[in-house]
Amino acid sequence: MGLTDLFLAQLMDPFRIGIVIALVVTMLRTQADTGTWKPLVAGIGFISVLIPLTGVAGKGDLVTAILVGLVSTSVLVAAALLVRTLVLRVMGR
């Protein structure tokens, strides 16, 4: 599996998408105490390592899956924050 295929597979992974949404919601609820960037960076790192380590063995190089996971999870977090911003702007908040 090439890097592009791995990246696209990670972007379309429903488990990864669900965890990213939960990460963003949790960050928003605890933002006053923990800030914005520390929880997001820690969560992106956690998700990027967790999924390849618990996935089915034999799908490729673990380090490559983690590094591509950092990029794909960051893209998903950015997309979630963008959707939140657009929704709040449309609602007038």
C-alpha positions as CSV (number, residue, x, y, z in Angstrom):
1,M,0.0,0.0,0.0
2,G,1.4,3.3,-1.1
3,L,1.6,6.5,1.0
4,T,-1.3,8.0,-0.8
5,D,-3.5,5.0,-0.4
6,L,-2.6,4.8,3.3
7,F,-3.4,8.5,3.8
8,L,-6.8,8.2,2.0
9,A,-7.6,5.1,4.0
10,Q,-6.9,6.9,7.3
11,L,-8.9,9.9,6.2
12,M,-11.9,7.7,5.5
13,D,-11.6,5.5,8.7
14,P,-14.8,6.0,10.6
15,F,-13.1,5.1,13.9
16,R,-10.5,7.8,13.4
17,I,-13.2,10.3,12.4
18,G,-15.2,9.5,15.5
19,I,-12.3,9.9,17.9
20,V,-11.3,13.2,16.3
21,I,-14.8,14.5,16.8
22,A,-14.7,13.4,20.4
23,L,-11.3,15.0,20.8
24,V,-12.5,18.4,19.5
25,V,-15.7,18.3,21.6
26,T,-13.7,17.4,24.7
27,M,-11.2,20.2,23.9
28,L,-14.0,22.7,23.6
29,R,-15.6,21.6,26.9
30,T,-12.3,21.8,28.8
31,Q,-10.8,24.8,27.0
32,A,-11.0,27.2,29.9
33,D,-8.8,24.8,32.1
34,T,-6.5,23.2,29.6
35,G,-6.3,25.6,26.7
36,T,-6.7,24.8,23.0
37,W,-3.4,23.6,21.5
38,K,-2.0,21.3,24.2
39,P,-5.0,18.9,24.2
40,L,-5.2,18.9,20.4
41,V,-1.5,18.1,20.0
42,A,-1.6,15.4,22.7
43,G,-4.8,14.0,21.2
44,I,-3.4,13.9,17.6
45,G,-0.4,12.1,18.8
46,F,-2.4,9.6,20.9
47,I,-4.8,8.8,18.0
48,S,-1.9,8.5,15.5
49,V,-0.2,5.9,17.6
50,L,-3.2,4.2,19.1
51,I,-4.9,3.1,15.9
52,P,-1.8,1.5,14.1
53,L,-0.8,-0.3,17.4
54,T,-4.2,-1.8,17.9
55,G,-4.9,-2.5,14.2
56,V,-4.5,-5.7,12.3
57,A,-0.8,-6.7,12.0
58,G,0.7,-7.0,8.6
59,K,-0.7,-3.9,6.9
60,G,2.7,-2.3,6.4
61,D,5.3,-0.5,8.3
62,L,4.3,0.7,11.8
63,V,6.4,3.9,11.7
64,T,5.0,4.9,8.3
65,A,1.5,4.3,9.5
66,I,2.1,6.5,12.6
67,L,3.7,9.3,10.6
68,V,1.0,9.3,8.0
69,G,-1.5,9.1,10.8
70,L,-0.1,12.3,12.3
71,V,-0.8,14.1,9.0
72,S,-4.2,12.5,8.4
73,T,-5.4,13.1,12.0
74,S,-4.2,16.7,11.8
75,V,-6.2,17.2,8.6
76,L,-9.3,15.7,10.3
77,V,-8.9,18.0,13.3
78,A,-8.5,21.0,11.1
79,A,-11.6,20.0,9.2
80,A,-13.6,19.5,12.4
81,L,-12.5,23.0,13.7
82,L,-13.4,24.5,10.3
83,V,-16.9,23.0,10.3
84,R,-17.4,24.3,13.9
85,T,-16.3,27.7,12.9
86,L,-18.6,27.8,9.8
87,V,-21.6,26.6,11.9
88,L,-21.0,29.2,14.5
89,R,-20.6,31.9,11.9
90,V,-23.9,30.8,10.2
91,M,-25.6,30.8,13.6
92,G,-24.3,34.3,14.2
93,R,-22.2,33.5,17.3
